[in-house]
Amino acid sequence: MELLKNCPVCGSIRNDLFMSGKDYFLTQESFTIVKCADCGFRFTNPRPKAEELGRYYESTEYISHSDTRKGLFAWVYQQIRKYTLMRKLSMISSFQKKGKILDIGCATGQFLHFMDEKGWETTGIEPDEKTRKRAISEYGLQVFDEDQLDNFIKSSFDVITMWHVLEHVSDLNSRVEQLKDILHPGGVVIVAVPNCESWDEEKYGAFWAGYDLPRHLYHFTRSDIKLFFEKHGFSIETILPMRFDSYYVSLLSEKYKYGKMRWLPAIWNGFWSNLIAGDVRGHSSLIYVLKLK
């Protein structure tokens, strides 16, 4: 385990215990989330060292890596994914019609394969070797380990995407500086993360699947994203909801809290979370489109 001395967002050395929770998904180990006493940012602390994090993903139930279609839950996940691919394309096309796209944390490569078929020049980053090899063999994609981020030519990409990845990155500040270096002038960085101000977070508390301890190292609010990216010279162009995430997160949270998938309460709670999201709470997960100032 490693202990962070400084807040990754503002650098403060002062923090307080925010919450104790467990890895309900896999190991049942206990972890704590602290809250910065100065800027309010929440982060998992202490946390597994970077070289130890891999073992917390080793499960066929970790769908983004295994791409399993076994069981009703996995089948529903895959159907929703097909729909959201079209939504992502539409959203990206409103900022950039065609060009070079880098997807960091591309997993098994479904998103990049889809973009490749739509005429984009695609590149992926996937740290998990087994998952990376599957993306290459199944779709013929160009996918590299994280070390490649330091080897790309400056201003290489028109669009850089991180779909539910930023919360997993060990060194936040170094990663965003890498993005700045390889983003083409006028290009966009698109980041999707859970929103720990949402109604479903309040509903489930420590059982909220959006915390996903210890795989999620950071727990963002909209003000956190604004403060953090402005520090690195980015501005937020727009914030968009991921409405299906409220159902997905509620279903997992029901399992963590009650030991089983309770579909009806999850669907109701997901619906209610979306209904009252508004400007105050925001949706369960949010997409941020960012540009360099």
WONORGI-V863496 format. One record per residue. N is the residue number from 1. RES is the residue in one letter. PSI is psi in radians with two decimals (999 if undefined). OMEGA is omega in radians with two decimals (none if undefined). D_CENTER is the distance of its C-alpha to the mean C-alpha in Angstrom with 1 decimal. Layout:
N;RES;PSI;OMEGA;D_CENTER
N;RES;PSI;OMEGA;D_CENTER
//
This chain:
1;M;2.59;3.06;22.1
2;E;2.57;-3.13;21.6
3;L;2.13;3.09;22.1
4;L;2.22;-3.14;20.6
5;K;-0.47;-3.06;23.5
6;N;2.54;3.02;22.0
7;C;2.24;-3.13;19.3
8;P;-0.37;-3.10;16.6
9;V;-0.93;-3.04;16.9
10;C;-0.18;3.11;20.7
11;G;-0.02;-3.12;22.2
12;S;2.58;3.08;24.1
13;I;0.02;-3.08;25.5
14;R;2.17;3.05;25.9
15;N;2.77;-3.12;23.6
16;D;2.69;3.07;24.4
17;L;2.22;3.09;23.3
18;F;-0.77;-3.04;21.0
19;M;2.55;2.95;20.4
20;S;2.45;-3.13;21.2
21;G;-3.03;-3.09;19.4
22;K;2.85;2.93;19.1
23;D;1.43;-3.09;17.1
24;Y;-0.36;-3.09;18.1
25;F;-0.68;-2.94;16.4
26;L;-1.13;-2.91;18.4
27;T;-0.31;-3.05;20.6
28;Q;0.23;3.07;21.6
29;E;2.67;-3.12;21.6
30;S;2.52;3.12;21.5
31;F;2.90;3.10;19.4
32;T;2.60;3.02;19.5
33;I;2.30;3.08;17.4
34;V;2.82;3.13;19.4
35;K;2.21;3.14;19.6
36;C;2.28;-3.11;20.9
37;A;-0.26;-3.11;24.4
38;D;-0.91;-3.09;24.4
39;C;-0.22;3.10;21.2
40;G;0.04;-3.12;19.8
41;F;2.41;3.14;16.4
42;R;2.35;3.10;15.2
43;F;2.63;-3.13;14.2
44;T;2.18;-3.04;15.0
45;N;2.14;-0.05;18.4
46;P;3.00;-3.07;20.1
47;R;2.80;3.09;17.5
48;P;2.53;3.05;18.2
49;K;2.72;-3.06;19.1
50;A;-0.70;-3.10;17.0
51;E;-0.21;-3.14;19.5
52;E;-0.25;-3.04;19.3
53;L;-0.53;-3.07;15.6
54;G;-0.62;-3.07;16.1
55;R;-0.30;3.13;18.3
56;Y;0.00;3.09;15.7
57;Y;-0.01;-3.00;14.2
58;E;1.38;3.11;17.8
59;S;2.43;3.07;18.2
60;T;-0.26;3.12;19.0
61;E;-0.11;3.05;17.2
62;Y;1.57;-2.83;13.7
63;I;-0.67;-3.08;13.7
64;S;-0.43;3.11;11.2
65;H;-0.68;-3.07;13.4
66;S;-0.49;-3.09;16.7
67;D;0.49;-3.10;16.7
68;T;2.62;3.07;19.3
69;R;0.26;-3.12;21.2
70;K;2.28;3.09;23.3
71;G;2.75;-3.09;23.7
72;L;-0.74;-3.11;23.3
73;F;-0.82;-3.14;19.7
74;A;-0.66;3.14;18.6
75;W;-0.77;3.11;20.9
76;V;-0.74;3.12;19.6
77;Y;-0.77;-3.11;15.9
78;Q;-0.65;3.13;17.4
79;Q;-0.73;3.11;19.4
80;I;-0.66;3.13;16.7
81;R;-0.71;3.13;14.7
82;K;-0.72;3.13;18.0
83;Y;-0.76;-3.07;18.3
84;T;-0.42;3.06;14.8
85;L;-0.75;3.10;15.6
86;M;-0.69;3.13;18.6
87;R;-0.70;3.12;16.9
88;K;-0.75;3.11;14.4
89;L;-0.80;-3.13;17.6
90;S;-0.75;-3.13;19.5
91;M;-0.80;3.14;17.2
92;I;-0.71;-3.11;17.0
93;S;-0.39;3.11;20.8
94;S;-0.29;3.10;21.5
95;F;-0.56;-3.08;20.7
96;Q;2.07;-3.05;21.7
97;K;-0.79;3.13;23.9
98;K;2.89;3.10;23.7
99;G;-2.71;-3.12;23.1
100;K;2.22;-3.12;21.1
101;I;2.38;3.06;17.3
102;L;2.18;3.08;15.1
103;D;1.97;-3.13;11.9
104;I;2.18;-3.03;10.2
105;G;0.80;-2.99;8.9
106;C;-0.12;3.12;11.0
107;A;-2.25;-3.06;11.9
108;T;0.01;2.95;15.2
109;G;0.23;-3.11;15.3
110;Q;-0.75;-3.14;15.8
111;F;-0.81;-3.14;14.2
112;L;-0.67;3.10;16.1
113;H;-0.74;3.12;19.2
114;F;-0.79;-3.14;19.2
115;M;-0.63;3.08;19.0
116;D;-0.74;3.12;21.7
117;E;-0.41;3.14;23.9
118;K;0.13;3.01;23.6
119;G;0.15;3.11;25.0
120;W;2.63;3.03;22.2
121;E;1.96;-2.90;22.6
122;T;2.55;3.02;19.5
123;T;2.51;3.14;18.2
124;G;2.71;2.98;15.3
125;I;2.21;3.09;14.0
126;E;1.99;-3.07;13.3
127;P;-0.48;-3.10;14.3
128;D;2.08;-3.02;15.5
129;E;-0.79;-3.11;19.0
130;K;-0.77;3.13;19.8
131;T;-0.71;3.12;16.8
132;R;-0.79;-3.14;17.5
133;K;-0.60;3.11;21.2
134;R;-0.73;3.11;20.6
135;A;-0.66;-3.14;18.8
136;I;-0.82;-3.06;21.8
137;S;-0.63;-3.06;24.4
138;E;-0.65;-3.05;23.4
139;Y;-0.08;-3.12;22.6
140;G;0.53;-3.08;24.3
141;L;2.80;3.03;21.3
142;Q;1.76;-3.04;21.3
143;V;2.32;-3.06;18.5
144;F;2.90;2.98;18.7
145;D;2.90;-3.12;17.7
146;E;-0.48;-3.12;15.9
147;D;-0.43;-3.11;19.4
148;Q;-0.37;-3.13;20.0
149;L;-0.50;3.12;18.0
150;D;-0.11;-3.06;21.1
151;N;-0.09;3.10;23.4
152;F;2.59;3.07;22.4
153;I;2.50;3.14;25.1
154;K;2.44;3.10;24.6
155;S;0.71;-3.04;23.4
156;S;-0.53;-2.90;22.6
157;F;2.45;3.09;19.9
158;D;-0.57;-3.13;20.1
159;V;2.33;3.03;16.5
160;I;2.19;-3.11;13.4
161;T;2.54;3.03;10.1
162;M;1.62;-3.10;6.5
163;W;1.81;-3.12;4.9
164;H;0.90;-3.12;1.4
165;V;-0.64;-3.04;3.5
166;L;-0.61;-3.11;5.2
167;E;-0.19;-3.14;5.5
168;H;-0.19;-2.97;7.0
169;V;2.23;-3.08;9.3
170;S;-0.85;-3.09;12.8
171;D;1.63;-3.07;14.4
172;L;-0.85;-3.02;12.6
173;N;-0.72;3.10;15.8
174;S;-0.68;-3.11;16.9
175;R;-0.77;-3.11;13.8
176;V;-0.57;3.05;14.2
177;E;-0.61;3.04;17.9
178;Q;-0.74;3.13;17.4
179;L;-0.75;3.13;15.6
180;K;-0.71;-3.05;18.6
181;D;-0.63;-3.03;21.0
182;I;-0.03;3.11;20.0
183;L;2.31;3.10;19.3
184;H;2.48;3.08;22.4
185;P;2.25;-3.09;24.2
186;G;-0.10;3.13;23.3
187;G;3.07;-3.11;20.1
188;V;2.55;2.95;16.7
189;V;2.26;-3.12;13.2
190;I;2.09;-3.06;10.6
191;V;2.23;3.05;7.3
192;A;2.24;3.14;5.3
193;V;2.72;3.00;4.3
194;P;2.66;-3.12;6.8
195;N;1.87;-3.06;10.2
196;C;0.33;2.93;12.5
197;E;-0.04;-3.02;15.5
198;S;2.84;3.13;15.4
199;W;-0.65;-3.11;18.5
200;D;-0.48;3.02;16.9
201;E;-0.77;3.13;15.8
202;E;-0.66;-3.12;19.5
203;K;-0.79;-3.00;20.7
204;Y;-0.28;3.10;19.3
205;G;-2.24;-3.09;19.1
206;A;-0.31;3.12;18.5
207;F;-0.06;-3.11;18.0
208;W;2.14;-3.08;15.0
209;A;-0.33;3.09;12.4
210;G;-0.34;3.08;9.6
211;Y;-0.67;3.01;11.0
212;D;0.95;3.12;10.9
213;L;2.46;-0.08;13.2
214;P;0.19;-3.10;13.4
215;R;-0.63;3.04;10.3
216;H;1.96;-3.10;8.4
217;L;-0.38;-3.07;10.6
218;Y;2.67;-3.03;9.9
219;H;1.78;-2.88;10.1
220;F;2.53;2.84;10.2
221;T;3.01;3.11;12.9
222;R;-0.66;3.13;13.9
223;S;-0.57;3.07;16.6
224;D;-0.84;-3.13;14.5
225;I;-0.77;-3.14;12.5
226;K;-0.88;-3.11;16.0
227;L;-0.78;-3.08;17.8
228;F;-0.84;-3.09;15.5
229;F;-0.54;3.05;15.4
230;E;-0.60;3.08;19.0
231;K;-0.53;-3.12;20.0
232;H;0.19;3.03;19.0
233;G;0.23;3.12;20.8
234;F;2.72;2.97;18.3
235;S;2.66;3.13;18.9
236;I;2.10;3.08;16.9
237;E;-0.78;3.14;18.5
238;T;2.79;3.05;17.1
239;I;2.23;-3.07;14.6
240;L;2.58;-3.13;14.1
241;P;2.67;2.94;13.3
242;M;1.51;-2.94;11.5
243;R;-0.55;-3.14;14.6
244;F;-0.42;-3.09;14.3
245;D;-0.53;-3.13;11.4
246;S;-0.63;3.12;14.0
247;Y;-0.79;3.14;16.2
248;Y;-0.84;-3.12;13.8
249;V;-0.69;3.12;12.7
250;S;-0.66;3.14;16.4
251;L;-0.78;3.09;17.7
252;L;-0.67;-3.14;15.9
253;S;-0.65;3.06;17.0
254;E;-0.73;3.13;20.5
255;K;-0.75;-3.11;20.6
256;Y;-0.63;-3.07;19.6
257;K;-0.68;-3.02;22.2
258;Y;-0.07;3.09;24.9
259;G;0.13;3.12;24.6
260;K;2.78;3.10;24.4
261;M;1.94;3.10;22.6
262;R;1.63;-2.95;24.3
263;W;-0.81;-3.06;23.7
264;L;-0.85;3.07;25.8
265;P;-0.65;-3.13;24.6
266;A;-0.75;3.13;20.9
267;I;-0.75;3.12;21.8
268;W;-0.81;-3.11;23.8
269;N;-0.63;3.07;21.3
270;G;-0.75;3.10;18.5
271;F;-0.80;-3.10;21.2
272;W;-0.68;3.12;22.4
273;S;-0.74;3.10;19.0
274;N;-0.68;-3.06;18.7
275;L;-0.71;-3.05;22.4
276;I;0.20;-3.08;22.5
277;A;-0.99;3.08;19.2
278;G;-2.79;-3.14;21.3
279;D;-0.30;-3.06;21.0
280;V;-0.96;-3.08;21.2
281;R;-0.82;-3.01;18.5
282;G;2.87;-3.11;16.0
283;H;2.97;-3.07;14.2
284;S;-0.69;3.03;11.9
285;S;2.59;-3.08;8.8
286;L;2.55;3.06;9.5
287;I;2.23;3.09;9.5
288;Y;2.19;3.03;11.1
289;V;2.10;-2.98;13.6
290;L;2.50;3.07;15.0
291;K;2.64;3.03;18.4
292;L;2.39;-3.13;20.5
293;K;999;none;23.3
//
